[in-house]
Amino acid sequence: MKCWAIPVGMLATNCYIITEDEKKCVIVDPGAEAQKILSFLDDHGLSCVGVLLTHGHDDHTGALEELLDATGAEVWIGKGDVYRLNRVPDHEVKDGEEIELAGMRFSVVEVPGHTEGSVLFLCGDLMFAGDTLFYRSIGRTDLPGGDLNNMQRSLAKILAFDSDYQVLPGHGPITVLSEEKERNPFLQ
């Protein structure tokens, strides 16, 4: 499996492109700069078959419409954030759901707190964390739809994971869950 992070937009949102066969791919959080993302796909000979959204904030969905129009891909988002989109998504995901896309299996974990419908997508040893968990930090809960109590419950759920996932956050550097458990002050 290959996974690339492409920072996009004014907030340098990490847009991820994942492929198993180097032909079909999945995009996570296309926040902005659709042409930059599409050029990357063209340069690597990739065809996008699905877009996964960790939550519905504009800095994670800004390039969605243009990407879907260009690729014909389908989109998945947590049911609590559907209202944030300008379109009806193809799929509303819920906790424990398994998604098969481009030869890869993604597990859905609901983690409300940053938004009502925030989710993690787990694929192999990768955790697409959106704005729930960052390198040595967590996502904001003071924006509309945010909730500190829900965030604390979601972080407790993440702390209970046995696997040492590579954490791919919505912003900033990639990290490892075991290190976050030891060094992230919000997980203590």
N, C-alpha and C positions, 0 to 999 in steps of 0.2 A: 504494500500500500504506500502511496505517495501522498503527501499533504503539503501544500504551500500556503503561506500567509501573505496576503497582499494588503498593506495598509491603504485605506481609501478615505477620502473626505477630509474636512477640516479637523475632525476629532481623531483622525488616524485610526478608524475602526478596522479591526482585523477581519478581513474577508478571507475565508478559507476555501481552498479548492482541493478536493480529495478524489483520488482515483485508485482503482484496484487493477484495471486492465490497460490503463494508459490510452483508452479510447473514450469511455463514458466517465463522466464525473458528476460529483455533487458539489454544490456551492453552499456554504454556510455564511449567513449575514452579509449580503451584498449591500453595504451601506451607502455607497456613492460611486461615481466614476464608472458607469456601466461600460463605456468604451474601453477603458483600461482593462476591465475584467474580460470583456469579449476578445480583446487583442491577445491577452494571455492565453485564452482558450485556443484561439487560432494558431498562435505560435507553437503550442504544444499538441496540436491536433486533437483537442478534446471536444466532446459533445456533452453539454450539460443536460442531464435527465431529471434533476430535482434540485430544489432550493429549500434548505432548512433554515428556519428563523428561530433563534434562541429567545427573542422577544420582539415586540412590535415598534420600538422606538425608531424614529426617522433615521438616525445615524446608523441603523442596522438594516434598514429596508429601502433606503433612498434610490437604489439602482434596480429595485425589484421589477417594476413595470417594464422598463426597457429590456432587462435580461429575459423576462418571460416572453415578451414580444419577439425577441430575436431568436430564442432557443426553443420555444414551445414546451419548456419544462413545467412541471407541477410544483406547487409550493405547500409546505407543512409549517404549522405554527401552533403554539399552545392555545387551547380554547379560550383562555382568559384574555388573550391579546388580539383576538380576531377583529374586534371593533377598531383597532388602531390602523388597520390596513385600508387602502382605497379600493380594494377588490375583495370578493369572496374567495378565501383560499380553497385549494383543492382538497386539503386535508386538515382537520383539527386534531391535534395529538393530545394524548392523556398519559398519565403516569403508568409506567410498565409496558407501554405499547412498543412493539418491534416494527421497524420499517426496513424493508429490503429494497435497496437502490443500487444500481450499477455494480452488482456483485458484492455489495457490502451490507452488513446488518448494523442498524443504528437502534439503540435502546433509548427510550424517552424517560426522563426523570423530571417531574414537576418540582420547581424550586421558586415559588412565588416569594416576593420580597422587593426586588428591584421593580418589577411590574407584577400585575395579577397573574399573567400567563407565562412568566419566565420558565424556560425549560433548559435542561442539559441534554445534549445528545452524546451518547457513549458509543464508540466504534472501536473495537479492539482495545488497545491501551490508550486511546485518545478520549479526552473529555472536552467537548466544545461547551465552554462555560458561559458564553455571552457576558453579561455584566453582573453575574452573580459572584464569581470568584476571580480575583486578579492576583498577580504577583504581589504578595505581602499586603493585600488589601481586599476589599469587597465592593460591590456596587452600591450606589446611592439608594437611599430609601426615602428621600425627602421630595422626590418628584411625584406628580400625580400618578396614583396607582401603586406607589411604593408603600411598604409597610415593614417597619423594623421587627415586629414580633414574627411576622411570616418569614422574614430573612433569617432570623435566628433559628427558627425551626428548619428552614432549608439548609442552613450551614450545619446543623446537627445531623441532618440526613447525609450530607457529604462527608462529614467526619466519620460516619459509620462505615463508609466504603472500605473494604479490605484491599482491593486492588490499588496499585500505585500508578494511577493514571498520569499521563502527560496532560497538563491543564493548558488548553488553548483558549485564552480569554478574549473578550471582545475588544480590549485595548491593552497595549503594553506587551511586555515580554512573556514568552511561554515559560511555564514553570512545571513543577512536579508536585503531585498531591502530598507525598510524604514530607517534602520540605515545607509546604504550606502548613501542614499539621503541626510542625515543629516551630516554625518561624513567623507565621502570619498572626499578628496580635488579635485579629478578629476571630480566630479559630481556637483561642486559648480558653 
